[in-house]
Amino acid sequence: MPAERIIRVAYSPDADDAFMFWAIAEGRIDTRGFRFVRERADTEALNRAAEAAGAPDVSAVSIHQYAYLADRYLLLPHGGSVGVGYGPVVVAKRPLPREELSGLRIGVPGPRTTAYLVLRLLVPNFTAVTVPVAPFARAFAALQNDEVDAALLIHEGRLLYERQGLHRALELGEAWKALTSLPLPLGGNVIARWLGPSVIVEVSAVLRESIRYALAHRDEVLSALLAAETREGVPRERALFDRYLAMYANQDTLDYGQEGRRAIQDVLDRGSDAGIIPHRVLVEFAP
């Protein structure tokens, strides 16, 4: 009997990522002879790790970051977090019109996040201050301490700002749809070209089945994620998790579809045209 092949996968602790990989982690599906070794890190750390020596075979990354990985990775056609008229939000301590964001210090979760790229396209003239995405309270503290004038919130943090008495200045997904008529692809899963075509096909099929299982057993997975939640500042509230998963772990996660694929190429093209991404990139999808 051949030895099982190890596949290193890396993803964030956020509920949508955990949802996608839950069936693999819990042994609920056939992994076709592969053993998946899991690593967890925040979004910007994942982005950087995918460029480094010893990078994982499969990783969740920002769509923006794919522009810097295309020579080494393919983008999987599933596993995406897509906002359809919604997405990350820019918030402030006071009501702040979008046009007043220019020139302000805005806390961002990292320069390779898609949220940063889109904000830079929508509001070209602001000063970016990197504020780590974890814990979520760090962004709120940066605002309260006047380290920044506004903060760009991603992941579950974008659902929690109202509890802090903060005001929304800009909804990126809403503004992006008005500008492009397209959804906003924020994150995706990449798979290493070095695995070779046959392994890529097999691993992709396992990962798709993991997402399909989670969607078919959503209540079970939601309950398990809620019970296992340990992140600082994330309320253990079923309604919050349910809302977040409805936004970012849904049928678009099972497959981007043609519109989703077009949206990915569009956001990267716009980033290149604006000089934020220093080169053009053609998005290549795994089977």
Secondary structure, 3 states (H helix, E strand, C coil): CCCCEEEEEEECCCHHHHHHHHHHHCCCCCCCCEEEEEEECCHHHHHHHCCCCCCCCEEEEEHHHHCCCCCCEEECCCCCEEECCCCCEEEECCCCCHHHCCCCEEEECCCCCHHHHHHHHHCCCCEEEECCCCCCHHHHHHHHCCCCCEEEECHHHHHCHHHHCCEEEEEHHHHHHHHHCCCEEEEEEEEEHHHCHHHHHHHHHHHHHHHHHHHHCHHHHHHHHHHHCCCCCCCCCHHHHHHHHHHHCCHHHHCCHHHHHHHHHHHHHHHHHCCCCCCCCCCCECC
